[in-house]
Amino acid sequence: MKQKTAQGFILIEILVSVMVFSVGVLFLVQTLSQITKSNQHISDNYNAMLLIDNLLNRLSSQEVLAASGTEPIQDKAFAWQIDYSNSLEGLKQVILRVTWQTKAREYSAELKHKLIVLE
């Protein structure tokens, strides 16, 4: 008498494979979400540093700037502030501070620099 051999998959094997696949897809989606958030944070930091560099270049060229302001960059408002203090004769310490807001919290970047003042 010939015995029939099982062909194909049984239901439990299919359920286990679907569960393993679902966990893998969930992990992939979570990883992509973290990468997107990290990429946005890096982009915001880069834009803040470009704004600080722009402000420093404008100050170095003796352009008179207000003490604070706001620059819209990529649909986000970057607020900046400039603080001066006299450090030595002919030198001024300049602190450039940029802040911006995301959904989660507020971030800031700061640069301290000494400028030669020609009077």
C-alpha positions in Angstrom: 0.0 0.0 0.0 1.3 3.4 -1.0 1.4 6.2 1.5 0.5 9.7 0.4 3.2 12.2 1.0 2.2 15.7 2.0 2.6 18.3 -0.7 2.5 22.0 -0.2 2.5 23.9 3.0 0.3 23.5 6.0 -1.5 26.4 7.6 0.9 26.8 10.6 3.9 27.1 8.3 2.1 29.8 6.3 1.2 31.7 9.5 4.7 31.5 10.9 6.2 32.8 7.6 3.7 35.7 7.5 4.6 36.6 11.1 8.3 36.6 10.3 7.8 38.7 7.2 5.5 41.1 9.1 8.2 41.6 11.8 10.8 42.3 9.2 8.6 44.8 7.4 7.8 46.5 10.7 11.5 46.8 11.5 12.2 48.2 8.1 9.5 50.8 8.4 10.8 51.9 11.8 14.3 52.1 10.6 13.3 54.3 7.6 11.3 56.6 10.0 14.4 57.0 12.2 16.6 57.7 9.1 14.1 60.4 7.9 14.1 62.1 11.3 17.8 62.0 11.5 18.2 63.4 8.0 15.8 66.3 8.8 17.8 67.1 12.0 21.1 67.1 10.0 19.5 69.3 7.3 18.3 71.8 10.0 21.8 71.9 11.6 23.4 72.5 8.2 21.0 75.4 7.4 21.7 76.9 10.8 25.4 76.8 10.2 25.0 78.3 6.7 23.0 81.1 8.3 25.7 81.7 11.0 28.3 81.7 8.2 26.3 84.2 6.2 25.9 86.5 9.2 29.6 86.3 10.1 30.6 87.2 6.5 28.2 90.1 6.6 29.7 91.3 9.9 33.3 90.8 8.6 32.5 93.1 5.6 31.5 95.8 8.1 27.8 95.6 7.2 25.7 96.9 10.0 23.2 94.3 11.2 20.3 94.4 13.6 20.7 92.6 16.9 18.3 89.9 15.9 16.1 88.7 13.1 14.4 85.8 11.5 15.2 84.0 8.2 12.8 81.6 6.6 14.7 78.6 5.2 12.9 75.6 3.7 9.6 76.4 5.3 11.1 76.8 8.7 11.8 80.0 10.7 15.4 80.3 11.9 15.7 83.1 14.5 19.1 84.7 14.9 20.7 86.9 17.5 24.0 88.7 17.7 25.6 89.7 21.0 28.7 91.9 21.1 31.2 92.3 23.9 34.6 94.1 24.0 37.4 91.7 24.7 40.5 93.7 24.0 41.2 97.1 22.4 40.4 96.7 18.7 38.7 93.4 19.2 35.1 92.5 19.7 33.8 89.2 20.7 30.7 88.3 18.7 28.3 85.5 19.6 26.0 84.4 16.8 23.1 82.3 18.0 20.5 80.6 15.8 17.4 78.9 17.1 14.7 76.9 15.3 11.6 74.9 16.3 10.5 71.5 15.3 7.4 69.6 16.3 9.3 68.0 19.2 11.5 70.7 20.6 13.6 73.8 20.1 17.2 73.6 18.8 20.0 76.1 18.7 23.5 76.6 17.3 26.0 79.1 18.5 29.3 80.5 17.3 31.7 82.7 19.3 34.2 84.7 17.2 36.5 87.7 17.6 36.4 90.5 15.1 38.9 93.3 14.5 37.1 96.6 14.8 38.5 99.4 12.6 37.4 102.8 13.8 
